[in-house]
Amino acid sequence: MSSRALRSAAGDISPTVLQSRIHELRDAGIVERVDGGYSLTPLGLELSEAFAPLYRFAGKWADCLEREPR
């Protein structure tokens, strides 16, 4: 993913904070610099797969919260 695409996907995060987070993820072995941007490492892909069920649950939970009367 290109730096521009990351900035777009990150929303309102400041460029300085985004670069700091990318640096932390690189140091942790989660992402790596590739031609044209950044990519998940094998460890990053494994982490992404581990978080997928939690992401799906969070979406379902958010839907339930939106339907509940307040």
N, CA and C of each residue as an Amber inpcrd file, in Angstrom:
protein
   210
   0.8630000  -1.1610000   0.0000000   0.0000000   0.0000000   0.0000000
   0.9110000   1.2250000   0.0000000   0.5820000   2.1580000  -0.8300000
   1.3990000   3.3650000  -0.9250000   1.2020000   4.2600000   0.2950000
   2.1550000   5.1470000   0.5130000   2.0380000   6.1000000   1.6240000
   0.7830000   6.9450000   1.4710000   0.4810000   7.3340000   0.2580000
  -0.7180000   8.1440000   0.0010000  -1.9830000   7.3680000   0.3580000
  -2.0380000   6.1060000  -0.0260000  -3.2060000   5.2760000   0.2910000
  -3.3360000   5.0740000   1.8000000  -2.2040000   4.9100000   2.4830000
  -2.2460000   4.7880000   3.9420000  -2.7910000   6.0510000   4.5840000
  -2.3270000   7.2080000   4.1200000  -2.8150000   8.4810000   4.6780000
  -4.3110000   8.6180000   4.4530000  -4.7670000   8.2350000   3.2770000
  -6.1930000   8.3230000   2.9700000  -7.0050000   7.3790000   3.8600000
  -6.5180000   6.1610000   4.0360000  -7.2330000   5.1730000   4.8450000
  -7.2050000   5.5140000   6.3310000  -6.1910000   6.2540000   6.7590000
  -6.0340000   6.5670000   8.1830000  -6.9430000   7.6940000   8.6430000
  -7.5980000   8.3680000   7.7390000  -8.5330000   9.4180000   8.1290000
  -7.8470000  10.6540000   8.6500000  -8.2260000  11.0750000   9.8510000
  -7.7710000  12.3490000  10.4040000  -6.4440000  12.2790000  11.1550000
  -5.7700000  11.1640000  11.1450000  -4.5000000  11.0490000  11.8570000
  -3.4650000  11.9770000  11.2120000  -2.6520000  12.5900000  12.0290000
  -1.6400000  13.5010000  11.4880000  -0.5540000  12.6900000  10.7840000
   0.0610000  13.2650000   9.7530000   1.1390000  12.5610000   9.0490000
   2.2820000  12.1590000   9.9820000   2.5780000  12.9850000  10.9660000
   3.6530000  12.6760000  11.9150000   3.3140000  11.4420000  12.7410000
   2.0840000  11.3770000  13.2320000   1.6550000  10.2210000  14.0250000
   1.6240000   8.9740000  13.1480000   1.1330000   9.1000000  11.9250000
   1.0850000   7.9580000  11.0120000   2.4890000   7.4110000  10.7700000
   3.4390000   8.2880000  10.4890000   4.8110000   7.8370000  10.2500000
   5.4000000   7.1750000  11.4940000   5.0680000   7.6950000  12.6540000
   5.5410000   7.0920000  13.9040000   4.9860000   5.6800000  14.0620000
   3.6980000   5.5030000  13.7650000   3.0680000   4.1770000  13.8870000
   3.6660000   3.2080000  12.8670000   3.8930000   3.6810000  11.6480000
   4.5070000   2.8240000  10.6260000   5.8910000   2.3810000  11.0900000
   6.6480000   3.3110000  11.6460000   7.9860000   2.9870000  12.1470000
   7.8980000   1.9220000  13.2450000   6.9430000   2.0620000  14.1540000
   6.7570000   1.0750000  15.2240000   6.3940000  -0.2920000  14.6520000
   5.5190000  -0.3020000  13.6460000   5.1170000  -1.5690000  13.0280000
   6.2770000  -2.2110000  12.2710000   7.1170000  -1.3950000  11.6430000
   8.3130000  -1.9240000  10.9760000   9.2660000  -2.5240000  12.0020000
   9.4930000  -1.8040000  13.0980000  10.3820000  -2.3090000  14.1500000
   9.8700000  -3.6140000  14.7490000   8.5480000  -3.7590000  14.8130000
   7.9380000  -4.9670000  15.3770000   7.8780000  -6.1180000  14.3740000
   8.2420000  -5.8460000  13.1150000   8.2180000  -6.8930000  12.1010000
   6.8450000  -7.1650000  11.5250000   5.9230000  -6.2140000  11.6800000
   4.5500000  -6.3860000  11.1910000   4.4110000  -5.9100000   9.7470000
   5.0750000  -4.8140000   9.4060000   5.0710000  -4.3040000   8.0330000
   6.5090000  -4.1360000   7.5630000   6.6560000  -4.0850000   6.2420000
   7.9600000  -3.8540000   5.6430000   7.8150000  -2.8970000   4.4790000
   8.8920000  -2.2050000   4.1870000   8.9200000  -1.2710000   3.0620000
   9.1500000  -2.0860000   1.8020000   8.3250000  -1.8630000   0.7960000
   8.4590000  -2.5130000  -0.5060000   8.3780000  -1.4430000  -1.5810000
   8.6890000  -1.8170000  -2.8110000   8.5670000  -0.8590000  -3.9120000
   7.1590000  -0.2920000  -3.9360000   7.0540000   1.0090000  -3.8570000
   5.7580000   1.6610000  -3.9440000   5.0210000   1.8090000  -2.6310000
   5.5980000   1.3790000  -1.5210000   4.8890000   1.5800000  -0.2610000
   5.2490000   0.5720000   0.8020000   4.2110000   0.0430000   1.4490000
   4.3870000  -0.8680000   2.5760000   3.5380000  -2.1100000   2.3590000
   3.9820000  -3.1940000   2.9750000   3.2620000  -4.4580000   2.8730000
   3.3590000  -5.1830000   4.2070000   2.3650000  -6.0010000   4.4900000
   2.4360000  -6.8410000   5.6810000   3.5040000  -7.9110000   5.4910000
   4.2300000  -8.1940000   6.5360000   5.1700000  -9.3080000   6.5430000
   4.3730000 -10.5890000   6.7950000   5.0110000 -11.7490000   6.6980000
   4.2920000 -12.9770000   7.0690000   3.7230000 -12.9040000   8.4910000
   4.4730000 -12.3200000   9.4140000   3.9760000 -12.1440000  10.7780000
   2.7730000 -11.2000000  10.8000000   2.8280000 -10.1340000  10.0040000
   1.7160000  -9.1960000   9.9160000   0.4710000  -9.8460000   9.3390000
   0.6530000 -10.7010000   8.3370000  -0.4850000 -11.4280000   7.7680000
  -1.1030000 -12.3560000   8.8070000  -0.2530000 -13.0260000   9.5770000
  -0.7590000 -13.9100000  10.6280000  -1.5380000 -13.1170000  11.6770000
  -1.0320000 -11.9560000  12.0430000  -1.7280000 -11.1030000  13.0050000
  -3.0670000 -10.6350000  12.4430000  -3.0850000 -10.2630000  11.1750000
  -4.3200000  -9.8290000  10.5260000  -5.3690000 -10.9390000  10.5490000
  -4.9380000 -12.1530000  10.2680000  -5.8590000 -13.2930000  10.2970000
  -6.3760000 -13.5490000  11.7120000  -5.5200000 -13.3370000  12.7050000
  -5.9400000 -13.5440000  14.0940000  -6.9760000 -12.5090000  14.5210000
  -6.8620000 -11.2860000  14.0010000  -7.7950000 -10.2190000  14.3630000
  -9.1050000 -10.2740000  13.5740000  -9.1550000 -11.0120000  12.4830000
 -10.3460000 -11.0390000  11.6280000 -11.6160000 -11.4180000  12.3900000
 -11.6170000 -12.4610000  13.2270000 -12.8510000 -12.7780000  13.9720000
 -13.2750000 -11.6520000  14.9140000 -12.3270000 -11.0020000  15.5480000
 -12.6530000  -9.8860000  16.4380000 -13.2560000  -8.7290000  15.6450000
 -12.7190000  -8.4720000  14.4670000 -13.2350000  -7.4140000  13.6010000
 -14.6840000  -7.7100000  13.2010000 -14.9540000  -8.9650000  12.8290000
 -16.3270000  -9.3490000  12.4600000 -17.2660000  -9.2050000  13.6530000
 -16.8270000  -9.6470000  14.8250000 -17.6470000  -9.5160000  16.0270000
 -17.9410000  -8.0510000  16.3250000 -16.9420000  -7.2020000  16.2270000
 -17.1340000  -5.7740000  16.5150000 -18.1780000  -5.1710000  15.5830000
 -18.1750000  -5.5770000  14.3180000 -19.1760000  -5.0830000  13.3800000
 -20.5800000  -5.5230000  13.7590000 -20.7160000  -6.7860000  14.1460000
 -22.0310000  -7.2900000  14.5710000 -22.5010000  -6.5820000  15.8390000
 -21.5960000  -6.3820000  16.7650000 -21.9240000  -5.7170000  18.0230000
 -22.3500000  -4.2780000  17.7680000 -21.6420000  -3.5920000  16.8960000
 -22.0020000  -2.2110000  16.5620000 -23.3990000  -2.1620000  15.9520000
 -23.7110000  -3.1260000  15.0830000 -25.0540000  -3.1800000  14.4930000
 -26.1150000  -3.3620000  15.5740000 -25.8460000  -4.2310000  16.5390000
 -26.7980000  -4.4530000  17.6390000 -26.9890000  -3.1860000  18.4610000
 -25.9190000  -2.4950000  18.7500000 -26.0120000  -1.2670000  19.5400000
 -26.8220000  -0.1960000  18.8180000 -26.6850000  -0.1390000  17.5010000
 -27.4340000   0.8530000  16.7220000 -28.9270000   0.5580000  16.7280000
 -29.2970000  -0.7170000  16.8240000 -30.7140000  -1.0980000  16.7960000
 -31.3870000  -0.9540000  18.1480000 -30.6180000  -0.9800000  19.2290000
 -31.2030000  -0.8960000  20.5680000 -31.7250000   0.5060000  20.8430000
 -32.9520000   0.5770000  21.4040000 -33.4500000   1.9000000  21.7900000
 -32.6540000   2.4300000  22.9810000 -32.5120000   3.7110000  23.0240000
 -31.7400000   4.3230000  24.1190000 -32.6360000   5.0540000  25.0510000
